[in-house]
Amino acid sequence: MRFGRRLTISVAMVLGLLVLSGQPAQAAYYNTYSDIAGTPDTSCCTGVQGFAAGATYLYSIKNHTDHDDVSVIYRVHKTTGDRVLMANGTSGGSTNTWLGHANDMTIVDIDGQHHMFVVTMNTSGAQLVRLRYDGTTYYHAGSYQVRLNGAVSTPSGISRVSVTSTTITFMFKSGRTVYNAGLPLRASSGTVNLTKAFDLQVEGALVNGATVPDLGTFANQGFFYDAPKKVLYYPLTKDNRSIVLVYRNVSPTTTGTAPAATDLSFRITSSAYSTKFEIEGVGISDGKLYFNTNRANPDGAYDGVHVFNGYVAA
């Protein structure tokens, strides 16, 4: 009796393990979001561009669409949604003429002060601009030329990698290619020389476990590199669809083509904003994935800053 009972229990346990091991792992997929605050058009600026997520506040740049000659910066409290149009402490008002297309930005603290580094995508002058900010006021603090093999380079993405007592290291992105570069910590001018690191897989990437047939035709946006976790988030947009691909175990030493994660993806296909739903930039704060958008439907523009529901970076 005892032997038979033990055999029955053992067989049941083995069968249970076989059933469990035969179940495929469920891919993590996030396709809903919550609004935090709107970032309405101003008299000059209607195009949402760069984004950064700080410890308490989210920052979103809007520029003069198709002209790139003037910009404003919104600061939004990530919990309360309180919104402020930041002031230009260098030349007054709330607008500035320094940031060009302002396609992406990253936050760096230098000597206890907060700074934004913004890529302009300008083909002449500065391709990278540094702003120092204190509360709701920002100041021009540096301009830099960006070069690749001696020629002007206009990267569309930037993300901080590390900060030492002497140097800031960044990842830049142009299209699907990621580059490494460094800058002296306190330099207010100079040249940033890019070195190619790796490419990002797009075609064939899985979104909710399946490929997206026209993903290769989506527009490139900014990106965010979570340096402590070695995870890169890359938004792509087309019409009312936005997808964020994820790349794990990437670092400045990565080469070749980094594969997109097969078990984690983000997508919004918006019926409410059928004309346009473009995620422009993304950022992690307290493990949550925040982003800004160009949103529109036939009634008008509804740009804003938002957070993906349910996701917490592991």
C-alpha positions in Angstrom: 0.0 0.0 0.0 2.7 2.5 1.0 4.8 1.7 -2.2 1.7 2.1 -4.4 0.8 5.4 -2.8 4.3 6.7 -3.2 4.4 5.7 -6.8 1.1 7.3 -7.5 2.2 10.6 -5.9 5.5 10.5 -7.8 3.8 9.9 -11.2 1.4 12.7 -10.4 4.3 15.1 -9.6 6.1 14.1 -12.8 3.0 14.6 -14.9 2.4 18.0 -13.3 6.0 19.1 -14.1 5.6 17.9 -17.7 2.4 20.0 -18.0 4.0 23.0 -16.5 7.2 22.7 -18.6 5.1 22.4 -21.8 3.4 25.8 -21.3 5.1 28.6 -23.3 6.3 31.7 -21.4 3.9 34.5 -21.8 5.4 37.6 -23.4 4.9 40.8 -21.5 3.0 43.3 -23.6 1.7 46.7 -22.6 -0.8 48.5 -24.8 -2.6 51.0 -22.5 -1.5 54.2 -20.9 -2.7 57.0 -18.6 -2.5 60.8 -19.3 -0.5 62.8 -16.8 -0.9 66.3 -18.4 -1.5 68.0 -21.7 1.2 70.1 -23.3 -0.9 72.5 -25.4 0.3 74.4 -28.4 1.7 77.9 -27.7 1.7 80.9 -30.0 5.0 79.8 -31.5 5.3 76.1 -30.9 3.1 73.2 -32.0 5.5 70.2 -32.6 6.4 67.9 -29.7 10.0 66.8 -29.7 12.5 65.9 -27.0 11.5 64.3 -23.7 13.2 63.4 -20.4 12.0 61.9 -17.2 13.5 63.2 -13.9 13.1 62.0 -10.4 10.0 64.2 -9.8 9.3 66.0 -13.1 8.9 65.2 -16.7 10.2 67.6 -19.4 8.8 67.9 -22.9 10.1 70.3 -25.6 7.8 71.8 -28.3 9.2 73.7 -31.3 8.1 75.8 -34.2 7.1 73.0 -36.5 9.0 72.8 -39.8 11.1 75.8 -38.9 13.2 74.7 -35.9 13.9 78.4 -35.0 12.2 78.6 -31.6 11.3 76.2 -28.7 9.6 76.1 -25.4 10.0 73.6 -22.6 7.2 72.2 -20.4 7.8 70.8 -16.9 5.2 68.4 -15.5 5.0 66.9 -12.1 4.9 63.1 -12.8 2.4 62.4 -10.0 0.1 65.5 -9.7 0.3 66.5 -13.4 1.0 70.1 -12.4 2.3 71.8 -15.5 4.6 74.9 -16.0 5.9 76.5 -19.1 9.6 77.0 -18.1 11.2 80.5 -18.2 14.3 81.4 -20.2 16.6 82.8 -17.6 19.2 83.8 -20.1 17.3 86.1 -22.5 13.9 86.4 -20.9 10.4 85.1 -21.8 9.7 81.4 -22.2 11.0 80.8 -25.7 14.6 80.1 -26.9 16.3 80.0 -30.3 19.1 77.5 -29.3 17.6 74.0 -29.7 16.9 73.5 -33.4 14.7 70.5 -33.9 15.3 69.4 -30.3 14.6 65.8 -31.2 15.8 64.2 -27.9 17.4 65.1 -24.6 18.9 63.6 -21.5 19.4 64.9 -17.9 22.8 65.1 -16.3 23.7 66.5 -12.8 27.0 68.5 -12.8 28.4 69.8 -9.5 24.9 69.4 -7.9 23.1 71.4 -10.6 20.6 69.9 -13.1 21.4 70.1 -16.8 19.6 69.0 -20.0 21.6 68.0 -23.1 19.6 68.4 -26.2 20.4 67.3 -29.8 19.5 70.0 -32.3 19.9 68.0 -35.6 21.3 71.3 -37.1 23.6 70.8 -40.0 25.6 73.9 -39.0 26.4 75.5 -35.7 25.8 73.4 -32.6 24.5 69.8 -32.8 24.3 69.5 -29.0 23.2 72.2 -26.5 23.4 72.1 -22.7 20.9 73.9 -20.6 21.2 74.4 -16.8 17.9 74.5 -15.0 16.8 75.5 -11.5 13.2 75.0 -10.7 11.2 76.3 -13.6 13.9 78.4 -15.1 16.5 77.3 -17.6 19.8 78.9 -18.9 22.0 78.4 -21.9 25.1 76.7 -20.5 27.0 75.1 -23.5 27.1 74.4 -27.2 29.0 71.6 -29.0 29.8 70.3 -32.4 29.2 66.6 -33.1 31.4 64.8 -35.6 31.6 61.4 -37.1 34.9 60.6 -38.9 35.5 64.3 -39.0 32.2 65.2 -40.7 29.2 67.0 -39.2 26.8 64.5 -37.6 23.2 65.2 -36.7 22.1 62.5 -34.3 18.4 62.3 -33.4 18.8 60.6 -30.0 20.9 61.0 -26.9 21.0 59.2 -23.5 23.3 59.6 -20.6 25.4 56.5 -19.8 27.7 57.5 -16.9 29.1 60.5 -15.1 32.5 60.6 -13.4 34.4 63.4 -11.7 35.8 64.4 -15.1 33.7 63.0 -17.9 30.1 62.4 -19.1 29.6 59.5 -21.4 26.6 59.3 -23.7 25.0 57.1 -26.3 23.8 58.9 -29.4 21.5 57.4 -32.0 21.1 58.2 -35.7 18.4 56.2 -37.4 18.9 52.7 -36.0 22.6 53.1 -35.3 23.9 53.8 -31.7 27.2 55.6 -31.1 29.4 56.2 -28.1 30.9 59.6 -27.1 32.3 61.4 -24.2 32.5 65.0 -23.1 34.5 66.7 -20.3 32.2 67.2 -17.4 32.5 71.0 -17.1 33.2 71.9 -20.7 30.8 74.6 -22.2 32.0 74.1 -25.8 34.1 71.7 -27.9 33.7 68.8 -30.2 31.9 65.5 -29.5 33.4 62.7 -31.6 31.2 59.7 -32.2 32.3 56.1 -32.4 29.9 53.5 -33.8 28.8 50.9 -31.3 25.9 48.8 -32.7 22.8 48.7 -34.8 19.2 48.0 -33.5 17.2 45.2 -35.0 13.8 46.5 -36.3 12.6 44.2 -39.1 11.5 40.9 -37.7 11.1 42.3 -34.1 8.2 40.8 -32.2 5.4 42.9 -30.8 3.1 40.9 -28.6 4.7 37.8 -30.0 4.2 38.6 -33.7 6.0 40.6 -36.3 4.6 43.9 -37.6 4.7 43.7 -41.5 5.4 47.4 -42.1 7.5 48.1 -39.0 10.5 49.0 -41.3 8.5 52.0 -42.6 7.9 53.5 -39.1 9.6 56.8 -38.3 12.6 56.9 -35.9 12.2 58.9 -32.7 14.4 59.4 -29.6 15.5 56.6 -27.2 16.3 56.0 -23.6 19.1 53.8 -22.2 18.7 52.5 -18.7 22.4 52.2 -17.8 22.1 50.3 -14.5 20.0 47.6 -16.1 21.6 47.7 -19.5 18.2 48.0 -21.3 17.5 50.3 -24.2 14.0 51.5 -25.1 13.4 52.6 -28.7 10.1 54.2 -29.9 8.9 54.0 -33.5 5.8 55.7 -34.9 3.5 55.7 -38.0 0.2 57.6 -38.2 -1.8 56.6 -35.1 0.5 53.7 -34.1 3.4 53.8 -31.8 5.6 50.9 -30.8 8.4 50.8 -28.3 11.0 48.1 -28.8 13.3 46.9 -26.0 16.9 45.7 -26.2 18.5 43.9 -23.2 22.1 43.4 -22.2 23.4 46.3 -24.4 26.3 48.5 -23.3 28.9 50.8 -24.8 31.0 47.7 -25.7 28.2 46.1 -27.7 28.9 45.6 -31.4 27.0 44.2 -34.4 23.3 44.2 -34.3 21.4 44.1 -31.0 18.3 41.9 -31.2 15.0 43.2 -30.0 13.6 41.4 -26.9 11.1 38.8 -27.8 9.3 38.7 -24.5 8.7 42.5 -23.8 7.1 45.1 -26.1 4.8 48.2 -26.0 2.3 49.4 -28.6 -0.5 52.0 -28.7 -2.9 51.9 -31.6 -5.1 54.9 -30.9 -8.7 55.2 -32.1 -9.3 58.4 -30.1 -6.4 60.1 -31.8 -6.8 58.6 -35.3 -4.9 61.3 -37.2 -1.7 61.0 -35.2 -0.4 59.2 -32.1 3.4 59.7 -32.1 5.5 58.8 -29.1 8.4 61.2 -29.5 10.6 60.2 -26.5 10.6 57.8 -23.5 12.2 57.7 -20.1 12.2 55.6 -16.9 11.6 57.1 -13.5 11.0 54.9 -10.4 10.7 51.9 -12.8 7.8 53.4 -14.8 8.0 54.1 -18.5 6.9 57.7 -19.3 6.6 59.3 -22.7 5.4 62.4 -24.6 3.3 62.5 -27.7 2.2 64.4 -30.7 -1.5 63.5 -30.6 -4.3 64.6 -33.0 -7.7 63.8 -34.3 -9.9 65.7 -36.7 -10.9 68.0 -33.8 -7.4 69.2 -33.2 -4.1 68.6 -31.3 -4.0 66.9 -27.9 -0.3 66.6 -27.1 0.8 65.5 -23.7 2.9 63.4 -21.3 1.8 60.0 -20.2 2.8 56.7 -18.6 2.4 53.1 -19.7 -0.1 51.3 -17.4 1.2 48.3 -15.4 4.8 48.3 -16.4 7.6 48.4 -13.8 11.2 47.8 -15.0 12.5 44.7 -13.4 
